Amino acid sequence: MKSPKSMTGLENLGRVRLSKSFFMRDFLHSEIGSFYRIPNIPDDPDLAIKAGEQLATQLLEPLQDAFGPVRIRGAYRCAKLNAFGNKNDLNCAHNRRAGSRHVWDRLDKNGHYGAMACIVIPWFADRYAKGEDWRSLAWWIHDHLPYGSLYFHPKMSAFNIGWHEKPQRRIDSYIKPRGCLTKPGMANHAGNHEEWYRTLLAR
């Protein structure tokens, strides 16, 4: 598929179904793009679709099956939009780091592909507002899903979740306790962490 050059072309891209519940259109909205009038259109739709399919099928669908609706806060960013966000301090990594993350249609420095989205699970956000520890969901994901990386944020316990063909399997957070929860080589990385999420499953 060529990069869309018309509204019809963009409509057709948006209709591409990535999984049982998610379409490409779900991942194209960007507040940066809307406010600064920068079209958020992939340069390489085929690679973006390929990466997005993995994110949606391997991670988002299982999360939705387990915990209810998943809401997308931000996901795909084209390289032009991401570079603008980085230059203007709008919480976008440099394009060198964003490839295979939010810039789905660019490979990372090692030639690997991936996709990332920032999501909220409303059911868990309500629990978090009442005092649920963010680590309960983080460890459930760690034990059950083939994620590449996770990064949790204080507002609504939104988190970046990435699929990657060479996953880091690393979890970080801006929520206390801040920093790295786990990564390969840490003593807590292997094994079962059910003690963290046993009550979470009693929905």
ZADO-1210 file (C-alpha; in nm, 4 decimals, padded with zeros to 6 digits):
<atoms>
<atom x="00.0000" y="00.0000" z="00.0000" code="MET" pos="1"/>
<atom x="00.1279" y="00.3454" z="-00.0903" code="LYS" pos="2"/>
<atom x="00.1231" y="00.6338" z="00.1532" code="SER" pos="3"/>
<atom x="-00.2198" y="00.7996" z="00.1172" code="PRO" pos="4"/>
<atom x="-00.2267" y="01.1194" z="-00.0889" code="LYS" pos="5"/>
<atom x="-00.6025" y="01.1777" z="-00.0672" code="SER" pos="6"/>
<atom x="-00.8829" y="01.1627" z="00.1873" code="MET" pos="7"/>
<atom x="-01.0130" y="00.8485" z="00.0180" code="THR" pos="8"/>
<atom x="-00.6734" y="00.6865" z="00.0505" code="GLY" pos="9"/>
<atom x="-00.6596" y="00.7772" z="00.4192" code="LEU" pos="10"/>
<atom x="-01.0103" y="00.6398" z="00.4695" code="GLU" pos="11"/>
<atom x="-00.9033" y="00.3132" z="00.3124" code="ASN" pos="12"/>
<atom x="-00.6005" y="00.2939" z="00.5392" code="LEU" pos="13"/>
<atom x="-00.8187" y="00.3608" z="00.8417" code="GLY" pos="14"/>
<atom x="-01.0454" y="00.0719" z="00.7449" code="ARG" pos="15"/>
<atom x="-00.7624" y="-00.1816" z="00.7647" code="VAL" pos="16"/>
<atom x="-00.8507" y="-00.4233" z="01.0425" code="ARG" pos="17"/>
<atom x="-00.5570" y="-00.5062" z="01.2663" code="LEU" pos="18"/>
<atom x="-00.7337" y="-00.7519" z="01.4959" code="SER" pos="19"/>
<atom x="-01.0758" y="-00.8665" z="01.6123" code="LYS" pos="20"/>
<atom x="-01.1553" y="-00.5287" z="01.7714" code="SER" pos="21"/>
<atom x="-00.9056" y="-00.2736" z="01.6398" code="PHE" pos="22"/>
<atom x="-00.8727" y="-00.0900" z="01.3100" code="PHE" pos="23"/>
<atom x="-00.5852" y="00.1248" z="01.1889" code="MET" pos="24"/>
<atom x="-00.8001" y="00.4351" z="01.2326" code="ARG" pos="25"/>
<atom x="-00.8043" y="00.3765" z="01.6103" code="ASP" pos="26"/>
<atom x="-00.4315" y="00.4486" z="01.6274" code="PHE" pos="27"/>
<atom x="-00.3941" y="00.7501" z="01.3968" code="LEU" pos="28"/>
<atom x="-00.5347" y="01.0276" z="01.6165" code="HIS" pos="29"/>
<atom x="-00.2773" y="01.2664" z="01.7627" code="SER" pos="30"/>
<atom x="-00.3422" y="01.5790" z="01.9687" code="GLU" pos="31"/>
<atom x="-00.0129" y="01.7180" z="01.8394" code="ILE" pos="32"/>
<atom x="-00.1226" y="01.6518" z="01.4837" code="GLY" pos="33"/>
<atom x="-00.4681" y="01.8003" z="01.5381" code="SER" pos="34"/>
<atom x="-00.3524" y="02.1146" z="01.7178" code="PHE" pos="35"/>
<atom x="-00.0524" y="02.1911" z="01.4962" code="TYR" pos="36"/>
<atom x="-00.2200" y="02.0684" z="01.1760" code="ARG" pos="37"/>
<atom x="00.0374" y="01.8027" z="01.0938" code="ILE" pos="38"/>
<atom x="-00.1177" y="01.5048" z="00.9104" code="PRO" pos="39"/>
<atom x="-00.0378" y="01.1811" z="01.0909" code="ASN" pos="40"/>
<atom x="-00.0032" y="00.9563" z="00.7855" code="ILE" pos="41"/>
<atom x="00.2437" y="00.6672" z="00.7526" code="PRO" pos="42"/>
<atom x="00.5229" y="00.6904" z="00.4961" code="ASP" pos="43"/>
<atom x="00.5259" y="00.3096" z="00.4837" code="ASP" pos="44"/>
<atom x="00.1703" y="00.1870" z="00.5528" code="PRO" pos="45"/>
<atom x="00.2602" y="-00.1783" z="00.4989" code="ASP" pos="46"/>
<atom x="00.5203" y="-00.1733" z="00.7776" code="LEU" pos="47"/>
<atom x="00.2890" y="00.0238" z="01.0057" code="ALA" pos="48"/>
<atom x="00.0111" y="-00.2294" z="00.9475" code="ILE" pos="49"/>
<atom x="00.2460" y="-00.5237" z="01.0010" code="LYS" pos="50"/>
<atom x="00.3663" y="-00.3841" z="01.3341" code="ALA" pos="51"/>
<atom x="00.0204" y="-00.2696" z="01.4404" code="GLY" pos="52"/>
<atom x="-00.1247" y="-00.6144" z="01.3805" code="GLU" pos="53"/>
<atom x="00.1213" y="-00.7625" z="01.6285" code="GLN" pos="54"/>
<atom x="00.0495" y="-00.4945" z="01.8896" code="LEU" pos="55"/>
<atom x="-00.3256" y="-00.5378" z="01.8545" code="ALA" pos="56"/>
<atom x="-00.3428" y="-00.9171" z="01.8390" code="THR" pos="57"/>
<atom x="-00.0655" y="-01.0111" z="02.0817" code="GLN" pos="58"/>
<atom x="-00.1216" y="-00.7450" z="02.3490" code="LEU" pos="59"/>
<atom x="-00.4331" y="-00.5288" z="02.3223" code="LEU" pos="60"/>
<atom x="-00.6859" y="-00.8019" z="02.2496" code="GLU" pos="61"/>
<atom x="-00.5716" y="-01.0212" z="02.5420" code="PRO" pos="62"/>
<atom x="-00.5810" y="-00.7190" z="02.7738" code="LEU" pos="63"/>
<atom x="-00.9323" y="-00.6372" z="02.6591" code="GLN" pos="64"/>
<atom x="-01.0436" y="-00.9967" z="02.7030" code="ASP" pos="65"/>
<atom x="-00.9095" y="-00.9990" z="03.0590" code="ALA" pos="66"/>
<atom x="-00.9992" y="-00.6518" z="03.1868" code="PHE" pos="67"/>
<atom x="-01.2600" y="-00.4977" z="02.9583" code="GLY" pos="68"/>
<atom x="-01.2365" y="-00.2117" z="02.7071" code="PRO" pos="69"/>
<atom x="-00.8967" y="-00.0714" z="02.6152" code="VAL" pos="70"/>
<atom x="-00.8838" y="00.2974" z="02.5252" code="ARG" pos="71"/>
<atom x="-00.6072" y="00.4413" z="02.3086" code="ILE" pos="72"/>
<atom x="-00.4503" y="00.7629" z="02.4443" code="ARG" pos="73"/>
<atom x="-00.1851" y="00.7848" z="02.1734" code="GLY" pos="74"/>
<atom x="-00.0212" y="00.5402" z="01.9388" code="ALA" pos="75"/>
<atom x="00.1209" y="00.5753" z="01.5881" code="TYR" pos="76"/>
<atom x="00.3136" y="00.8930" z="01.5036" code="ARG" pos="77"/>
<atom x="00.4597" y="00.9583" z="01.1610" code="CYS" pos="78"/>
<atom x="00.8263" y="01.0582" z="01.1575" code="ALA" pos="79"/>
<atom x="00.7492" y="01.4214" z="01.0675" code="LYS" pos="80"/>
<atom x="00.5011" y="01.4638" z="01.3503" code="LEU" pos="81"/>
<atom x="00.7238" y="01.2833" z="01.6014" code="ASN" pos="82"/>
<atom x="01.0238" y="01.4997" z="01.5080" code="ALA" pos="83"/>
<atom x="00.8116" y="01.8122" z="01.5599" code="PHE" pos="84"/>
<atom x="00.7007" y="01.6821" z="01.8993" code="GLY" pos="85"/>
<atom x="01.0586" y="01.6106" z="02.0019" code="ASN" pos="86"/>
<atom x="01.1864" y="01.9491" z="01.8863" code="LYS" pos="87"/>
<atom x="00.9114" y="02.1316" z="02.0757" code="ASN" pos="88"/>
<atom x="00.9285" y="01.9317" z="02.4007" code="ASP" pos="89"/>
<atom x="00.5916" y="01.7600" z="02.3518" code="LEU" pos="90"/>
<atom x="00.6884" y="01.4289" z="02.5116" code="ASN" pos="91"/>
<atom x="00.8180" y="01.2639" z="02.1956" code="CYS" pos="92"/>
<atom x="01.1478" y="01.0785" z="02.1812" code="ALA" pos="93"/>
<atom x="01.3977" y="01.1563" z="01.9069" code="HIS" pos="94"/>
<atom x="01.3245" y="00.9739" z="01.5832" code="ASN" pos="95"/>
<atom x="01.6386" y="00.7647" z="01.6352" code="ARG" pos="96"/>
<atom x="01.4714" y="00.6114" z="01.9423" code="ARG" pos="97"/>
<atom x="01.1095" y="00.6268" z="01.8248" code="ALA" pos="98"/>
<atom x="01.1500" y="00.3860" z="01.5331" code="GLY" pos="99"/>
<atom x="00.9755" y="00.0542" z="01.6176" code="SER" pos="100"/>
<atom x="00.8042" y="00.2346" z="01.9068" code="ARG" pos="101"/>
<atom x="00.5577" y="00.5159" z="01.8327" code="HIS" pos="102"/>
<atom x="00.6916" y="00.5504" z="01.4788" code="VAL" pos="103"/>
<atom x="00.5671" y="00.2119" z="01.3633" code="TRP" pos="104"/>
<atom x="00.6826" y="00.2491" z="01.0039" code="ASP" pos="105"/>
<atom x="01.0511" y="00.2903" z="01.0833" code="ARG" pos="106"/>
<atom x="01.2837" y="00.0155" z="01.1980" code="LEU" pos="107"/>
<atom x="01.5028" y="00.0600" z="01.5035" code="ASP" pos="108"/>
<atom x="01.8791" y="00.1043" z="01.4779" code="LYS" pos="109"/>
<atom x="01.9222" y="-00.2737" z="01.4627" code="ASN" pos="110"/>
<atom x="01.6759" y="-00.3207" z="01.1782" code="GLY" pos="111"/>
<atom x="01.3875" y="-00.4557" z="01.3872" code="HIS" pos="112"/>
<atom x="01.0237" y="-00.3523" z="01.3780" code="TYR" pos="113"/>
<atom x="00.7656" y="-00.2926" z="01.6474" code="GLY" pos="114"/>
<atom x="00.4734" y="-00.0787" z="01.7591" code="ALA" pos="115"/>
<atom x="00.3739" y="00.1036" z="02.0768" code="MET" pos="116"/>
<atom x="00.0569" y="00.2614" z="02.2117" code="ALA" pos="117"/>
<atom x="-00.0287" y="00.4569" z="02.5240" code="CYS" pos="118"/>
<atom x="-00.3471" y="00.3058" z="02.6636" code="ILE" pos="119"/>
<atom x="-00.5904" y="00.3288" z="02.9530" code="VAL" pos="120"/>
<atom x="-00.7976" y="00.0399" z="03.0839" code="ILE" pos="121"/>
<atom x="-01.0978" y="00.2190" z="03.2411" code="PRO" pos="122"/>
<atom x="-01.1761" y="-00.0666" z="03.4793" code="TRP" pos="123"/>
<atom x="-00.8218" y="-00.0625" z="03.6145" code="PHE" pos="124"/>
<atom x="-00.8111" y="00.3198" z="03.6181" code="ALA" pos="125"/>
<atom x="-01.1071" y="00.3154" z="03.8573" code="ASP" pos="126"/>
<atom x="-00.9326" y="00.0614" z="04.0786" code="ARG" pos="127"/>
<atom x="-00.6115" y="00.2628" z="04.0678" code="TYR" pos="128"/>
<atom x="-00.8029" y="00.5765" z="04.1753" code="ALA" pos="129"/>
<atom x="-00.9170" y="00.3826" z="04.4821" code="LYS" pos="130"/>
<atom x="-00.5645" y="00.2757" z="04.5739" code="GLY" pos="131"/>
<atom x="-00.4849" y="-00.0296" z="04.3594" code="GLU" pos="132"/>
<atom x="-00.1087" y="-00.0637" z="04.3092" code="ASP" pos="133"/>
<atom x="-00.0049" y="-00.0193" z="03.9453" code="TRP" pos="134"/>
<atom x="00.2358" y="-00.3093" z="03.9894" code="ARG" pos="135"/>
<atom x="-00.0512" y="-00.5580" z="04.0089" code="SER" pos="136"/>
<atom x="-00.1350" y="-00.4959" z="03.6432" code="LEU" pos="137"/>
<atom x="00.2307" y="-00.4667" z="03.5440" code="ALA" pos="138"/>
<atom x="00.3131" y="-00.8094" z="03.6857" code="TRP" pos="139"/>
<atom x="00.0025" y="-00.9657" z="03.5301" code="TRP" pos="140"/>
<atom x="00.1156" y="-00.8428" z="03.1898" code="ILE" pos="141"/>
<atom x="00.4700" y="-00.9608" z="03.2575" code="HIS" pos="142"/>
<atom x="00.3509" y="-01.3128" z="03.3413" code="ASP" pos="143"/>
<atom x="00.0929" y="-01.3480" z="03.0645" code="HIS" pos="144"/>
<atom x="00.1760" y="-01.1422" z="02.7545" code="LEU" pos="145"/>
<atom x="00.4684" y="-01.1153" z="02.5069" code="PRO" pos="146"/>
<atom x="00.5241" y="-00.7429" z="02.5638" code="TYR" pos="147"/>
<atom x="00.8404" y="-00.5655" z="02.4590" code="GLY" pos="148"/>
<atom x="00.8292" y="-00.2786" z="02.7093" code="SER" pos="149"/>
<atom x="00.5913" y="-00.1097" z="02.9545" code="LEU" pos="150"/>
<atom x="00.6020" y="00.2420" z="03.1011" code="TYR" pos="151"/>
<atom x="00.3378" y="00.3494" z="03.3555" code="PHE" pos="152"/>
<atom x="00.2161" y="00.7080" z="03.4093" code="HIS" pos="153"/>
<atom x="00.0363" y="00.8639" z="03.7098" code="PRO" pos="154"/>
<atom x="-00.2711" y="00.9981" z="03.5260" code="LYS" pos="155"/>
<atom x="-00.5317" y="00.7176" z="03.5210" code="MET" pos="156"/>
<atom x="-00.2440" y="00.4682" z="03.5371" code="SER" pos="157"/>
<atom x="-00.2116" y="00.5032" z="03.1613" code="ALA" pos="158"/>
<atom x="00.0823" y="00.3106" z="03.0246" code="PHE" pos="159"/>
<atom x="00.2889" y="00.2704" z="02.7131" code="ASN" pos="160"/>
<atom x="00.2812" y="-00.0864" z="02.5920" code="ILE" pos="161"/>
<atom x="00.5021" y="-00.1995" z="02.3084" code="GLY" pos="162"/>
<atom x="00.5312" y="-00.5091" z="02.0963" code="TRP" pos="163"/>
<atom x="00.8754" y="-00.5684" z="01.9428" code="HIS" pos="164"/>
<atom x="01.0262" y="-00.8513" z="01.7419" code="GLU" pos="165"/>
<atom x="01.3255" y="-00.8444" z="01.9793" code="LYS" pos="166"/>
<atom x="01.1531" y="-00.7613" z="02.3087" code="PRO" pos="167"/>
<atom x="01.3397" y="-00.6041" z="02.5986" code="GLN" pos="168"/>
<atom x="01.0865" y="-00.7315" z="02.8536" code="ARG" pos="169"/>
<atom x="01.1432" y="-00.4237" z="03.0669" code="ARG" pos="170"/>
<atom x="00.8951" y="-00.2366" z="03.2894" code="ILE" pos="171"/>
<atom x="00.9453" y="00.1237" z="03.4051" code="ASP" pos="172"/>
<atom x="00.7204" y="00.3727" z="03.5819" code="SER" pos="173"/>
<atom x="00.6754" y="00.7384" z="03.6701" code="TYR" pos="174"/>
<atom x="00.4466" y="00.6230" z="03.9522" code="ILE" pos="175"/>
<atom x="00.6036" y="00.5557" z="04.2903" code="LYS" pos="176"/>
<atom x="00.8139" y="00.3537" z="04.3287" code="PRO" pos="177"/>
<atom x="00.9564" y="00.5274" z="04.0227" code="ARG" pos="178"/>
<atom x="01.2155" y="00.3741" z="03.7950" code="GLY" pos="179"/>
<atom x="01.2701" y="00.0237" z="03.6662" code="CYS" pos="180"/>
<atom x="01.0450" y="-00.2448" z="03.8117" code="LEU" pos="181"/>
<atom x="01.2111" y="-00.5279" z="03.6238" code="THR" pos="182"/>
<atom x="01.4357" y="-00.6090" z="03.3312" code="LYS" pos="183"/>
<atom x="01.6416" y="-00.9115" z="03.2247" code="PRO" pos="184"/>
<atom x="01.9131" y="-00.9777" z="03.4794" code="GLY" pos="185"/>
<atom x="01.7171" y="-00.8503" z="03.7802" code="MET" pos="186"/>
<atom x="01.6411" y="-01.1077" z="04.0466" code="ALA" pos="187"/>
<atom x="01.2670" y="-01.0482" z="04.0200" code="ASN" pos="188"/>
<atom x="01.2430" y="-01.0974" z="03.6437" code="HIS" pos="189"/>
<atom x="01.1867" y="-01.4733" z="03.6274" code="ALA" pos="190"/>
<atom x="00.9239" y="-01.6852" z="03.7964" code="GLY" pos="191"/>
<atom x="00.5591" y="-01.6305" z="03.8822" code="ASN" pos="192"/>
<atom x="00.4304" y="-01.3081" z="04.0377" code="HIS" pos="193"/>
<atom x="00.0743" y="-01.4154" z="04.1125" code="GLU" pos="194"/>
<atom x="00.0874" y="-01.2787" z="04.4660" code="GLU" pos="195"/>
<atom x="00.0748" y="-00.9314" z="04.3102" code="TRP" pos="196"/>
<atom x="-00.2394" y="-00.9822" z="04.1029" code="TYR" pos="197"/>
<atom x="-00.4345" y="-01.2625" z="04.2708" code="ARG" pos="198"/>
<atom x="-00.6964" y="-01.0188" z="04.4039" code="THR" pos="199"/>
<atom x="-00.6956" y="-00.8277" z="04.0754" code="LEU" pos="200"/>
<atom x="-00.8454" y="-01.1288" z="03.9013" code="LEU" pos="201"/>
<atom x="-01.1361" y="-01.1461" z="04.1490" code="ALA" pos="202"/>
<atom x="-01.3286" y="-00.8869" z="03.9488" code="ARG" pos="203"/>
</atoms>
